[in-house]
Amino acid sequence: MHVSVIRVRAAMAVSLVAGVLVVPAASGAAPDRTAPSCSVALDGAANTVTVWHQLGFLAEEELGVLIAEFEAARPGVTVEAVDVGADGGLLQALRSDRPAPDVLLVNAESIVNITDSGRVTPAAACIAQDPSFDQTDLLPAVVEALSVDDTLWGLPMLMSTPVLYFDQAQFRAAGLDPTDPPDDVDELIGQLRTLVGSGQVTMGMVTASAEWFALAWAADLGLELADDAGHVANGGREVDLLQQPLLDRLEGISIMGAERLIDDIGNQAFEDLLKLTDPVNPAGMVPHTSGTMGVVYDLLDDGRFEDSELGVWPFPLTERGTVLGGPVSYMFAQDPGQQGLAWAFMSHLASPAAQARAATLGYVGARRSSLDDPALQAAWQERPGLRVPTEVVAAIDPTLPGSVGTVVGPDYRLEWRLGWALREIIDGSSPRDALARAEIDINLTIDAYLEARARAGTP
């Protein structure tokens, strides 16, 4: 799940114990996942919503727009947004002895940590009291990604998914069809060989998030890297990375690495995307979060890269499943009067209008009813790549195993360690050896996470 996506990884590392983000349960109690009651009534007494967030600058800009809309529609109401990115604010917000926000915005991949806190009222409890909010209007894959124990806990704000960026002009010049994405690993390797061999690019593929090849491909293959207990709270204690279908597919990464068709540059923000237009060492393909797509189109449209023509495909070989990430809102308000205003703000972030605008920026339009918005349809017509993330996620059948990815308590560690393993594969390690080492490290981290939860009184 994950997130990603512009994955705010630094923000997820707020408090680490043996590499684990620790979220203690309130007052040492076990997390209550029995859908406690939620008040959605607006009693008029509450006039301020405190929102704590860990957003990158693009998402923070959109949050400012959404806040301005919310305040304009409710004279006298103020939304106080606090960036708690790297100052320990998330941990403070979740401790029972510290002030908590009314609403928390954090990446989707952190859902296990958030629900383990014992401080969150699930979105499902609020929806049950609000006949104006139609949960069936949310894309099924989004509901699945934001659910624990079959309960919807958060609402989407800016959901994203990995996509593949490329230059259509380079493809045509190399004799490739920019409308024909690869059907298997062999075709992907063949396209990269053709691009490099044609002289159109010097680097086949550049990635800054190599872990997606494990997580997204596992989702597409229907593999659950952790069992259901692992998805919820790591009760199964282990992840299983050494599943043969995944190992077989990752052999393609070994071939790409051996032939220098792929390079991982680490988490370098936009450095990977800039390789598409690098005048000296251009890259042919770049996997990156869909959430930056609007900015990429803007840069290409301003005339600085007049010879480039953006192409966007789904992340390679993810027809059946993929990973989702991006900011999600959670209800932390406890006072019934405050809950009503907090819920109104959360609903605004997830409204059809907000989701339609999100889809014009490259995010997933998470509401079915948002997809008919005239402005969105016009944006999709002008910039066809913007369709891709929503269409990919809308096509996912969440009833299939693993189709929205694997999420565990110490999710940051899972992603980081898988990224390390994929870099090892690119550099020559066998997929089995690299994932075996990663599996040991991740399971040790899960053990540490469970021990920390036990010390906080969470079974």
Residue pairs with C-beta under 8 A, 6 or more apart in sequence:
1 108
1 109
1 111
1 145
1 323
1 324
1 325
1 404
1 405
1 406
1 407
1 411
2 107
2 108
2 109
2 215
2 323
2 324
2 325
2 405
2 407
2 411
2 415
3 107
3 108
3 109
3 160
3 323
3 324
3 325
3 326
3 411
3 415
4 107
4 109
4 160
4 162
4 209
4 289
4 323
4 325
4 326
4 415
5 107
5 160
5 161
5 162
5 289
5 290
5 291
5 323
5 324
5 325
5 326
6 56
6 58
6 59
6 160
6 289
6 291
6 292
6 326
7 107
7 109
7 209
7 267
7 289
7 325
7 415
8 54
8 55
8 56
8 85
8 107
9 267
9 412
9 415
9 416
10 85
10 86
11 54
11 85
11 86
11 90
11 106
11 107
12 21
12 54
12 107
12 109
12 110
12 411
12 412
13 21
13 412
14 21
14 84
14 86
14 88
14 89
14 90
14 91
15 21
15 22
15 88
15 90
15 91
16 22
17 448
17 452
18 444
18 445
18 448
19 410
19 413
19 445
19 448
20 409
20 410
20 413
20 445
20 448
20 449
20 452
21 110
21 113
21 410
21 412
22 91
22 449
22 452
22 453
22 456
23 91
23 94
23 113
23 114
23 116
23 117
24 94
24 95
24 96
24 117
24 452
24 456
24 458
25 31
25 116
25 117
25 118
25 453
25 456
25 457
25 458
26 96
26 117
26 118
26 119
27 96
27 118
27 457
28 456
28 457
29 118
29 457
29 458
30 118
30 457
30 458
30 459
31 115
31 116
31 117
31 118
31 458
32 118
33 115
33 122
33 148
33 149
33 151
35 122
35 124
35 125
35 128
35 151
36 121
36 122
36 125
37 125
37 129
38 121
38 122
38 125
38 126
38 128
38 129
38 331
38 339
38 343
39 129
39 336
39 337
39 339
39 340
40 126
40 129
40 130
40 339
40 340
40 343
40 344
41 336
41 337
41 340
42 340
42 341
42 344
43 337
43 340
45 337
46 335
46 337
46 338
46 340
46 341
47 76
47 77
47 78
47 341
48 77
48 78
48 79
48 80
48 341
49 77
49 78
49 79
49 80
49 102
49 103
49 341
49 342
49 345
50 80
50 82
50 101
50 102
50 103
51 63
51 67
51 79
51 80
51 81
51 82
51 101
51 102
51 103
51 104
51 105
51 345
52 82
52 84
52 89
52 90
52 93
52 101
52 103
52 104
52 105
53 60
53 63
53 81
53 82
53 83
53 84
53 104
53 105
53 106
53 327
54 83
54 84
54 85
54 90
54 105
54 106
54 107
55 63
55 83
55 85
55 105
55 327
58 291
58 292
58 295
58 361
59 157
59 158
59 291
59 326
59 327
60 83
62 158
62 357
62 358
62 361
63 81
63 105
63 157
63 327
64 81
65 357
66 157
66 348
66 349
66 354
67 79
67 81
69 348
70 77
70 79
70 344
70 345
70 348
71 77
71 78
71 79
74 344
77 341
79 345
82 89
82 101
84 90
84 92
84 93
90 104
90 106
92 98
92 99
93 99
93 100
93 101
93 104
93 332
94 100
94 114
94 117
94 119
96 119
100 119
100 332
100 334
101 332
102 331
102 332
102 333
102 338
102 339
102 341
102 342
102 345
103 329
103 330
103 331
103 332
103 333
103 342
103 345
103 346
104 114
104 120
104 329
104 330
104 332
105 157
105 327
105 328
105 329
105 330
106 114
106 327
106 328
106 330
107 325
107 326
107 327
107 328
108 145
108 146
108 154
108 159
108 324
108 325
108 326
108 327
108 328
109 325
109 407
109 411
109 412
109 415
110 411
111 145
111 146
111 148
111 153
111 154
111 328
111 407
112 148
112 231
112 232
112 233
112 234
112 407
112 408
112 409
112 411
113 409
113 411
114 120
114 153
114 154
114 330
115 122
115 148
115 153
116 233
116 409
116 453
116 458
118 458
119 332
120 153
120 330
120 331
120 332
121 331
121 332
121 333
121 334
121 339
122 151
122 152
122 153
122 331
123 146
123 152
123 153
123 154
123 155
123 330
123 331
123 346
124 135
124 151
124 152
124 153
126 133
126 331
126 339
126 343
126 346
127 133
127 135
127 152
130 343
130 347
132 347
133 347
135 143
135 152
137 352
137 367
137 368
137 369
138 156
138 350
138 366
138 367
138 368
139 364
139 365
139 366
139 367
139 368
139 393
139 394
140 396
140 397
140 398
141 324
141 393
141 394
141 396
141 398
141 403
141 404
142 156
142 159
142 324
142 364
142 366
142 393
143 152
143 398
144 398
144 403
144 404
145 159
145 324
145 398
145 404
145 405
146 152
146 153
146 154
146 155
146 156
146 328
147 153
148 231
148 232
149 232
153 330
154 328
154 329
154 330
155 328
155 329
155 346
155 347
155 349
155 350
156 326
156 328
156 349
156 350
156 355
156 364
156 366
157 326
157 327
157 328
157 329
157 349
157 350
157 354
157 358
158 291
158 326
158 327
158 358
158 361
158 363
159 324
159 325
159 326
159 328
159 358
159 363
159 364
159 366
159 393
160 289
160 290
160 291
160 324
160 325
160 326
160 362
160 363
160 364
160 389
161 289
161 290
161 315
161 322
161 323
161 324
161 325
161 364
161 389
161 392
161 393
162 209
162 212
162 216
162 287
162 288
162 289
162 290
162 315
162 318
162 322
162 323
163 287
163 288
163 289
163 290
163 293
163 312
163 313
163 314
163 315
163 385
163 388
163 389
163 392
164 181
164 285
164 286
164 287
164 312
164 313
164 314
164 315
164 316
165 273
165 276
165 285
165 286
165 287
165 288
165 293
165 296
165 310
165 311
165 312
166 178
166 276
166 284
166 285
166 286
166 310
166 311
166 312
166 313
167 276
167 277
167 282
167 284
167 308
167 309
167 310
167 311
168 178
168 309
168 310
168 311
169 307
169 308
169 309
170 195
170 200
170 201
170 282
170 284
171 177
171 178
171 195
171 284
171 311
172 178
173 198
173 200
174 194
174 195
174 197
174 198
174 200
175 194
175 198
176 191
176 194
176 195
178 311
181 313
181 314
181 316
182 188
182 190
182 191
182 316
182 317
183 317
184 317
185 249
185 251
185 252
185 317
186 252
188 252
188 316
188 317
189 252
189 255
189 256
189 259
189 261
191 284
191 285
192 204
192 205
192 256
192 261
192 262
192 284
192 285
193 204
193 259
193 261
195 201
195 204
195 284
195 285
196 202
196 203
196 204
196 261
196 284
200 282
200 284
201 282
201 283
201 284
202 280
202 281
202 282
202 283
203 263
203 275
203 281
203 282
203 283
203 284
204 256
204 260
204 261
204 262
204 283
204 284
204 285
205 256
205 261
205 262
205 263
205 283
205 284
205 285
205 286
205 287
206 262
206 263
206 264
206 265
206 272
206 275
206 283
206 285
206 286
207 213
207 262
207 263
207 264
207 265
207 272
207 286
207 287
208 264
208 265
208 266
208 267
208 268
208 269
208 271
208 272
208 288
209 267
209 287
209 288
209 289
209 419
210 264
210 418
210 419
210 422
210 423
210 426
211 415
211 416
211 418
211 419
211 421
211 422
212 287
212 315
212 323
213 250
213 253
213 422
214 241
214 246
214 250
214 418
214 421
214 422
214 435
215 225
215 323
215 405
215 406
215 415
215 418
216 315
216 318
216 321
216 322
216 323
216 405
217 246
217 249
217 250
217 317
217 318
218 224
218 225
218 243
218 246
218 402
218 405
218 406
219 318
219 320
219 321
219 322
219 323
219 402
219 403
219 404
219 405
219 406
220 317
220 318
220 319
220 320
220 321
220 322
221 243
221 245
221 246
221 249
221 320
221 321
221 402
222 320
222 321
222 400
222 401
222 402
222 403
223 243
223 245
223 246
223 401
223 402
224 231
224 401
224 402
224 406
225 239
225 240
225 241
225 243
225 402
225 406
226 234
226 236
226 238
226 239
226 240
226 406
226 408
227 236
228 236
229 235
229 236
230 236
230 237
230 238
230 239
230 406
230 408
230 446
231 406
231 407
231 408
233 409
233 453
234 408
234 409
234 446
234 449
234 450
237 443
237 446
237 447
237 450
238 439
238 443
238 446
239 406
239 408
239 414
239 439
239 442
239 443
239 446
240 439
241 418
241 435
241 436
241 438
241 439
241 442
242 432
242 435
242 436
242 439
246 431
246 435
247 431
247 432
247 435
249 317
250 422
250 425
250 431
250 435
251 431
253 262
253 422
253 425
253 426
253 431
254 425
254 428
254 430
254 431
255 261
256 262
256 426
257 425
257 426
257 427
257 428
258 428
262 426
263 283
263 426
264 419
264 422
264 423
264 426
265 271
265 272
267 419
270 292
272 283
272 286
272 287
272 288
273 286
273 288
273 292
273 296
275 281
275 282
275 283
275 286
276 282
276 283
276 286
276 308
277 305
277 308
287 315
287 316
289 325
290 362
290 363
290 364
290 388
290 389
291 326
291 361
291 362
291 363
292 362
293 312
293 361
293 362
293 383
293 385
293 386
293 389
294 360
294 361
294 362
294 386
295 362
296 310
296 362
297 310
297 383
297 385
297 386
299 305
300 308
300 309
300 310
310 385
311 385
312 384
312 385
312 386
312 388
313 388
314 322
314 388
314 392
315 322
315 392
318 392
319 395
320 396
320 397
320 400
320 403
321 396
321 400
321 402
321 403
321 404
321 405
322 392
322 393
322 396
322 404
322 405
323 404
323 405
324 364
324 393
324 404
324 405
326 363
326 364
329 345
329 346
329 349
329 350
331 339
331 342
331 343
331 346
332 342
333 339
333 341
333 342
348 354
350 366
350 367
351 367
352 367
352 369
352 370
352 373
353 370
353 373
355 365
355 366
355 367
355 370
356 365
356 367
356 370
356 371
356 373
356 375
356 376
357 375
357 376
358 364
358 365
358 366
359 365
359 370
359 371
359 376
359 379
359 380
359 386
359 389
359 390
360 375
360 376
360 379
360 386
361 386
362 385
362 386
362 389
363 389
364 389
364 390
364 393
365 371
365 376
365 390
366 393
370 376
371 390
371 394
379 386
380 386
380 387
396 403
396 404
397 403
398 404
406 414
408 414
408 442
408 446
409 446
409 449
409 450
409 453
410 442
410 445
410 446
410 448
410 449
413 441
413 442
413 445
414 442
414 445
417 438
417 441
417 442
417 445
418 438
418 442
420 438
421 429
421 434
421 435
421 437
421 438
422 434
424 433
424 434
424 437
425 431
425 434
453 459
